[in-house]
Amino acid sequence: MREFVLVLSSIALTAVSWGVYGVLMRNGTANMAQSHLLPFVWVGLAYCVIAVVAPLVLLRLWGEKGSWTASGFLWSFVAGVAGALGALGVVLAFAFKGNPIYVMPLVFGGAPVVNTFVSMYLSRTYKQASPLFFAGLILVVAGALCVLIFKPATAGGAHGAGAAVVRMLEVGLAIGLTVVSWGVYGPVLHKGQMLMQGSRLRPLICVGLAYFAVAVVVTPLIVQAMYGSEEWSKLTTTGAVWSFAGGSAGAVGALGIILAFTFGGKPTYVMPLVFGGAPVVNTLVTVGPGIANGEITQIS
């Protein structure tokens, strides 16, 4: 029973952290003149602090069970690369004028489908999936689509389903990148953790290193090569703070997943529960202030 409570608590930690991630990143992007890549750099810096520096200090001071292995490092690092590409997809979706109120539910509706099939492939458990399990998966996707179609409109003009579809097409590729990347993240990270004998901090460090490599090392080179000084001029302190906060939420969410696996959770249900709870948090955080201020008046 204690392990069950710990798994649920860890899932809740990730659901809340990833639920606020989209709103934080949207604010970071908006405060950098809709920059496509600069907010992502600050996500990588946040992961470096929370998922690399802090765990290394804890390992040095107290240690933990498990050990470093080449295969465990590789699988965990690949999981981190997938997570980083998913975060980049979110940044791009917002840069292309997507809104968290439907971008994130679409991500959290599609990712568990990918996660489920990748998990079953890695564990060879296709035959163990019951019709009720697939029914639950369909409900997750249906919930995401309902949020997209019936999203509340801001005062001064209601946006119907047609406008929502147009907006979805504009950011579709970015959302697709995140859906696939975050869908494979959980199963691959779980395998990396198991190859490190259940270590909690070591896989997190690998994820942080992957984010640092993709977001802090590679991304600035791309920015310089493609956009030059014009893109760097969009960097603002406010945008950096919001983006760093978003990256911090993402890193805490990654820790929650690792803890859920440590306490006995499996990717086949941990990730769908995360992806089911996170859009609820995202929606409440997104529309809550607007409702309180009278800016959002139509919720079906």
matplotlib code that plots the C-alpha trace (Angstrom):
import matplotlib.pyplot as plt

x = [0.0, 2.9, 4.5, 1.1, 0.8, 4.3, 3.8, 0.6, 2.3, 5.2, 2.7, 0.9, 4.2, 4.9, 1.3, 1.4, 4.9, 4.2, 0.7, 2.2, 5.1, 3.1, 1.9, 5.3, 6.9, 4.2, 5.0, 8.7, 8.2, 5.9, 8.4, 11.1, 9.2, 8.0, 11.5, 11.6, 14.7, 15.9, 13.4, 14.6, 18.2, 16.9, 15.0, 18.4, 20.1, 17.3, 17.7, 21.5, 21.0, 18.2, 18.9, 22.7, 24.3, 22.0, 21.9, 25.7, 26.0, 23.5, 25.4, 28.7, 27.2, 25.0, 25.3, 22.4, 21.8, 22.6, 25.7, 26.8, 26.6, 27.3, 24.0, 22.0, 23.7, 22.9, 19.2, 18.8, 20.6, 18.4, 15.4, 16.7, 17.2, 13.6, 12.5, 14.5, 13.1, 9.6, 10.3, 11.5, 8.3, 6.3, 8.5, 8.0, 4.2, 4.0, 6.3, 3.9, 1.1, -0.3, -2.1, -1.4, -5.2, -5.2, -1.5, -0.8, -4.1, -3.2, 0.3, -1.0, -3.7, -1.4, 1.8, 0.2, -0.9, 2.7, 3.9, 1.6, 2.7, 6.4, 6.1, 4.3, 6.9, 9.9, 8.2, 6.6, 3.2, 0.9, -1.3, -1.8, -3.6, -7.3, -10.2, -10.8, -7.2, -7.6, -10.9, -9.2, -6.6, -9.4, -11.0, -7.7, -7.5, -11.2, -10.7, -7.9, -9.9, -12.9, -10.7, -9.5, -12.9, -14.8, -12.0, -13.3, -13.0, -11.7, -14.1, -14.6, -15.0, -15.6, -13.5, -15.3, -14.2, -13.1, -10.6, -9.3, -8.7, -6.8, -4.7, -4.0, -2.8, -0.4, 1.3, 0.6, 4.2, 5.5, 2.8, 3.6, 7.3, 6.4, 3.8, 6.3, 9.2, 7.4, 5.6, 8.9, 10.5, 9.0, 9.6, 13.2, 13.9, 12.5, 14.8, 17.8, 16.9, 16.6, 20.0, 21.4, 20.0, 17.1, 19.2, 17.2, 19.7, 22.0, 19.2, 18.1, 21.7, 21.8, 18.5, 19.9, 23.1, 21.0, 19.0, 22.2, 23.7, 20.7, 19.4, 22.6, 25.3, 23.6, 20.7, 22.8, 24.9, 21.7, 20.5, 23.7, 23.9, 20.2, 19.3, 22.4, 22.3, 18.7, 17.5, 19.8, 18.3, 15.0, 16.6, 15.0, 15.4, 11.7, 11.6, 14.6, 13.1, 9.8, 11.6, 13.9, 10.9, 9.3, 12.5, 12.6, 9.0, 10.0, 13.0, 10.9, 8.4, 11.2, 12.3, 8.7, 8.6, 11.9, 10.5, 7.3, 9.4, 11.6, 8.6, 7.4, 5.4, 5.4, 5.5, 2.3, 0.2, 2.5, 2.8, -0.9, -1.9, 0.6, -0.6, -4.2, -3.6, -1.3, -3.8, -6.3, -3.7, -2.7, -6.3, -7.0, -3.9, -4.5, -8.2, -8.4, -6.9, -9.1, -12.2, -11.4, -10.8, -13.9, -11.7, -13.0, -16.8, -17.6, -16.9, -19.0]
y = [0.0, 2.4, 1.8, 2.4, 5.8, 6.7, 5.9, 8.0, 10.9, 10.8, 10.7, 13.7, 15.6, 15.1, 15.9, 19.2, 20.1, 19.3, 20.8, 24.3, 23.8, 24.9, 28.1, 29.0, 28.4, 30.3, 33.3, 32.8, 32.7, 35.7, 37.8, 37.0, 38.3, 34.8, 33.6, 30.0, 28.8, 31.1, 30.0, 26.4, 27.4, 28.4, 25.2, 23.4, 25.6, 24.8, 21.0, 21.4, 23.0, 20.7, 17.4, 17.5, 19.7, 19.0, 15.2, 15.1, 16.9, 14.5, 11.5, 12.9, 13.5, 10.5, 8.1, 5.7, 2.2, 1.2, 1.9, 3.5, 1.3, 2.0, 0.6, 2.4, 5.7, 5.3, 4.5, 7.3, 9.7, 8.8, 9.3, 12.8, 13.6, 12.5, 14.7, 17.7, 17.3, 17.2, 20.4, 22.0, 21.0, 22.8, 26.0, 25.9, 25.4, 28.5, 30.5, 29.6, 31.2, 28.1, 28.4, 26.1, 25.6, 23.3, 22.6, 20.8, 18.7, 17.5, 16.7, 14.9, 13.1, 11.8, 11.0, 8.2, 6.4, 6.4, 5.5, 2.5, 0.9, 1.6, 0.1, -3.0, -3.4, -3.2, -5.5, -7.8, -7.5, -6.9, -9.9, -8.7, -5.5, -5.8, -4.1, -1.9, -0.7, 0.4, 2.0, 4.1, 5.1, 6.2, 8.3, 10.1, 11.0, 11.9, 14.2, 16.1, 16.6, 17.8, 20.5, 21.5, 21.7, 23.3, 25.5, 28.8, 32.0, 35.2, 38.2, 40.1, 37.2, 33.5, 31.2, 28.1, 24.7, 25.8, 28.3, 25.7, 23.3, 26.0, 26.8, 23.1, 22.7, 25.6, 24.1, 20.4, 19.5, 20.9, 19.1, 15.9, 16.2, 16.5, 13.7, 11.2, 12.4, 12.4, 9.2, 7.3, 9.1, 7.1, 3.5, 4.4, 6.1, 3.1, 0.8, 3.0, 3.1, -0.7, -1.1, 1.1, -1.3, 1.0, 4.1, 7.3, 10.1, 8.6, 8.4, 11.9, 13.1, 11.5, 13.2, 16.6, 16.0, 15.3, 18.5, 20.5, 19.0, 19.6, 22.9, 24.7, 23.4, 22.7, 25.2, 28.4, 27.2, 26.8, 30.2, 31.8, 30.0, 30.6, 33.9, 35.6, 38.7, 39.5, 36.5, 37.1, 40.6, 39.1, 37.8, 39.5, 39.0, 38.4, 35.8, 34.1, 33.9, 32.4, 29.9, 28.9, 28.4, 26.2, 24.1, 23.8, 22.4, 20.0, 18.8, 18.3, 16.3, 14.1, 13.4, 12.5, 9.9, 8.3, 8.2, 6.5, 3.9, 3.5, 2.8, 0.0, 1.9, 0.7, 2.9, 1.3, 3.1, 5.7, 7.7, 7.5, 8.8, 11.6, 12.5, 12.3, 14.6, 17.1, 18.6, 19.1, 21.2, 22.9, 23.9, 25.2, 27.2, 28.6, 29.6, 30.2, 33.7, 34.6, 33.5, 35.3, 38.6, 38.2, 37.8, 34.3, 34.0, 30.9, 27.4, 24.5]
z = [0.0, 0.8, -2.6, -4.3, -2.5, -3.4, -7.0, -7.1, -5.4, -7.9, -10.8, -9.2, -8.9, -12.6, -13.7, -11.8, -13.0, -16.7, -16.4, -15.7, -18.2, -21.2, -19.6, -18.4, -21.8, -23.6, -21.4, -22.1, -25.8, -25.8, -23.9, -26.5, -29.4, -30.4, -30.8, -32.1, -30.3, -27.5, -24.8, -25.4, -24.4, -21.0, -20.7, -21.1, -18.5, -16.0, -16.6, -16.2, -12.7, -11.5, -13.3, -13.4, -10.8, -7.9, -8.4, -8.7, -5.4, -3.8, -5.1, -3.8, -0.3, 0.3, -2.7, -3.6, -4.8, -8.3, -10.4, -13.7, -16.7, -20.4, -21.5, -18.8, -19.7, -23.4, -22.8, -20.3, -22.6, -25.5, -23.3, -22.5, -26.2, -26.8, -23.9, -25.2, -28.7, -27.2, -25.3, -28.5, -30.2, -27.5, -27.9, -31.6, -31.3, -29.1, -31.5, -34.3, -32.3, -30.7, -27.3, -24.3, -23.9, -26.9, -27.7, -24.4, -24.3, -27.9, -26.7, -23.6, -25.6, -28.3, -26.2, -24.1, -27.2, -28.5, -25.0, -24.7, -27.9, -27.3, -23.8, -25.1, -27.8, -25.3, -22.8, -25.3, -23.6, -26.5, -25.6, -22.0, -23.0, -22.3, -24.2, -21.1, -21.3, -24.9, -24.0, -21.4, -24.0, -26.4, -23.6, -23.0, -26.7, -26.8, -23.8, -25.5, -28.7, -26.7, -25.0, -28.5, -30.1, -27.2, -25.8, -24.2, -26.2, -25.0, -24.6, -27.7, -30.1, -29.8, -31.9, -33.3, -34.2, -37.7, -36.3, -33.9, -36.7, -38.7, -35.7, -35.0, -38.6, -38.2, -35.2, -36.2, -37.0, -33.8, -31.8, -33.7, -32.8, -29.1, -29.2, -30.6, -28.5, -25.2, -26.1, -26.3, -23.3, -20.4, -21.7, -22.8, -19.5, -17.5, -19.4, -18.7, -15.0, -14.9, -16.5, -13.7, -11.1, -10.2, -9.5, -9.3, -9.6, -12.4, -15.1, -14.1, -14.7, -18.1, -19.0, -17.9, -19.9, -23.0, -22.5, -22.0, -25.2, -27.3, -25.9, -24.6, -27.0, -30.3, -30.3, -30.0, -32.9, -35.0, -33.9, -34.9, -38.2, -39.2, -37.7, -36.4, -34.2, -35.1, -33.2, -30.2, -29.9, -28.9, -25.6, -22.6, -18.9, -18.4, -21.2, -19.8, -16.3, -17.6, -19.8, -17.0, -14.8, -17.5, -17.7, -14.0, -14.0, -16.7, -14.8, -11.6, -13.7, -15.0, -11.4, -10.6, -13.3, -12.2, -8.6, -9.8, -11.6, -8.5, -6.3, -8.6, -11.3, -14.9, -18.0, -19.3, -16.7, -15.2, -18.4, -19.4, -15.8, -16.1, -19.6, -18.3, -15.3, -16.8, -19.3, -16.5, -14.6, -17.8, -18.6, -15.1, -15.0, -18.5, -18.2, -14.4, -14.4, -17.4, -15.7, -12.5, -14.5, -16.7, -19.8, -20.6, -20.6, -22.7, -21.3, -22.5]

ax = plt.figure().add_subplot(projection="3d")
ax.plot(x, y, z, "-o")
ax.set_aspect("equal")
plt.show()
